Amino acid sequence: MRFLVKRSPFLLAVGLASSISTGWAQEANGSHDWEGSLVAAAPSETPFALQDGNEEEGKPKEANAQKDDSKDDSKDDDEKKSKAKKKDKDKDEEKPEPLSLAAPQGPVLYLKGERVIVRPGKEIENGQVIVRDGRIMAVGTDLEAPEGARVLEGAVICAGFMDSFSTLGLDRASLTTSGSEPSARTVDALDFFGPDHDRQNALKAGVLVAESHIAMNADFGGTGVLLRTGWAHDPEKRLLTDESAMWSRLERSGNVVTRVEEVDSLISKLESGGDYLKSWRTYETKLAEWEKEIAELEEELEKDFKKAKKDREKDIEKAKEKGKEHKEKRHKEPKPPRKPRFDPDKEILGRVIEGKMPLVVVATRAAVLRNLLEATKPFPSLRLVIAGGDQALHVAPELAARKIPVMVWPSEPLSSSSVPSDTRGSLELAGDLARAGIPVVIGSGFSGSSAALPLYASLAVGYGLPEEHALAAITTRPAAAFGMQNELGQVRRGRRAELLILDGDPLAVGTQVQFAISGGEVVLEPQK
Amino acid sequence: MFLLALTVAASLAGAPPQETNAPTVVLRADHVHTGTGAVHSPGMVKVRAGRIVDVGASLNTDGASVLELKGHLSAGMVALGDQTLLGEQGVDTTRFVLGEAETRLGFDPRQPAMQRLAQEGVTTVVLTPPSHSLVAGRGLIAKTGTGRVLANGQAMHVAFDAEMFVDRADPMEGQDFGGGFFFFFGPNGAVNPNGYKSSYSGAAEVLEENVQDPNSPVSKIAGGEVTAWLRSSDRAESARAIAFAKRHKVQGTLEAGPRIGDLAAEVKASGLGVALTMFRETDPHFATQSALALTRAGVPYGFCLSAKEQPVASLRMAAALCRRAGLTADQSWRALTSGAAQAVGLEKQVGALRQGLDADLVLWDGQPGELTSRVLQVWVDGQKVSAR
């Protein structure tokens, strides 16, 4: 997938303002290389509301749609929105029609499942799914196999699992370094040629998408990536995005005063990033004005060119007569506006505070979380995700009210000397967090394994997280947390075909992945 | 929230509760998983005086009070090789052979980790001393919830791994010549200045002396009068331990690392049970393959857990990983219950719902082997110790 805006000074200078209004908005929508009409087929949906399970499919809640779009920060999205609603009404029942008249790119797949888990809480019995051009083309109960389609059958069809905190593709030094900058990019550190068995095991376990990021001990570790585990060696397909989120680690110090400063410093850096983007926008506006002015002047000159030429010739003659040197008339030109100094760190942080990508903050202490929530209040477009959050229950009402997801992972074996033996890991808190109304996202974490992600979700159920929430915590919610709610996490028309065919319930211990489909192609199948 | 009713009464003394006129209770549950292959839906378990009197789809309830339960009833789980519950009690860095040591004397049954084990369905825990000695003395097996120490579970702990050489008091400390080097890396069989052996072969020599010395308590493991717990971690150490067990007809349990599957046939021939040391989901390949190999060879085995350092769920996670690697639901459940009990010689006491076994019962809200299932109620020796 390509981004309209890369972190390049040239592009910034050329089209920053326009990119912001269109390019990034599309990025947040995840709609880059996809036909507009098809993107629209995927209606906006509340990223974290599981309770919308009983909601009529055809009538998305107005509020939900509003909420998502406000995140997208796009003014010219109204058109799309209305299309989305229109398309949404006849979704699912719609017969598969060719999305384009051109020949399909890649295979056409026809999947049949006794259960199709559209999303946690919504299932179809004996359903079919048609995959074409890397996307889900249709989902229904009476679909016929398109000609030439490969037919795959199984007990359960569901969205591929997504690990929201993995260590795949990175070496340990890159993972743990604290010497990083906001502009550091995980994509530059990826090692696709390193030991590969972790990725293969993750794929076998049905984890098709994994978020990886460097520098988990840095105040700003830089931007993470969303990897496709099914495509390790295809440079185009292995990355879903190279800017999944900005990661920030708090509580790097044991000193309470320093911890307070950490939050302040985080916020002030984000703010300066916002100011930086504003200064660029001001520059862009002024530059446009200046260019216009210059153009007008030029036009004027052009108009009076003949007269001006004659005048000049006269002047030269006069000067000759007088025996003086001819002085050229000088035109007074307005000065061009001053260009702000390029700063990649501020640029990326500006995009974070404007909500173009989420900010994942790793923090556990209640006091720090409270500070953070207080300090981020003035920035409504900031998309905050709390990771860790052992004491998140102490600030549960605010987290729930602001719908801030909390990412949990299995606790590391606790050192008995420093921690009381009965301290619980945050995965064990999943049930309590969900009961408090907080959207829970499950990751495998630094010391866990992506391949065990579905088992962590099962375990979370054992800790009191309702099953639907547990499945959501490894499908729809991570997708939403990383701004991919219209791309991943659900078995719906228009979504990317990142799908699994399982031989049993996704959360049952004995369930095996029979087929994995990633990028619209079968990347894992039973070996004969 | 848990409501824990911890009863530590006279049962701590060591004898299971024996009352002649004890009341009979029949627990009737939607599903009763006997752990011996059968599932009764619904099923009944008859309990008297802390023991299971009968199990079946339908039992005579005359004269018994009937307890109706919603959910799945199974035997309690058995955790092996817990080195954390004894704390520092078992650590003695001054003596290499602690044949007389009895760790039960330093065991605190009231510690929170014991309650946590009970709450999560582990009813029996095998404690090993966290020792850096060659022979660490007698371990113990305790019931969680009630804290009862079993009379017949006190295996003699013998080390075959390098842990026994770690942290030993350095006799050369304070002296200005390089004793440290020879202390750790001296030639095989070398005796360091205060008489401790400092190599595998030196340790083996000391062990042989002790086993053959009728005055040493260690000699009782030869022939099986006292069961042994042979601690090893890598394959070569396990092989040495198995050879030792064969040589002296030692009975008991082999604590072994993830590559023990390679020696499955040898373990089977030795008659030892296996305690698989804790393995993490980050690298489960060899451990799960070992579990498969032990299952194929018919060796009883269970999983180790360090309750103070790990979530109790790690135990079920280990079984789940084995299940994903190819064990059946039944086989992986046995590793948590009857297999683990058999590995420490307790198959006639705990690990299944069968007549004559202790009434250690767990009520789940789903299938017992599933990670999604939660523990609702726990009984140990017929006493309810935990209820949600």
Interface residues (C-beta under 8 A of the other chain):
Chain A: A205 P410 S411 P413 L414 S415 S416 S421 D422 R424 G425 E428 S447 G448 S449 A451 A452 L455 S458 L459 V461 G462 Y463 G464 E467 A470 L507 A508 V509 G510 Q512
Chain B: T84 P112 A113 R116 R280 E281 T282 D283 S306 A307 K308 E309 Q310 P311 A313 R316 M317 A320 L321 R323 R324 A329 S332 G369 E370 L371 T372 S373 R374
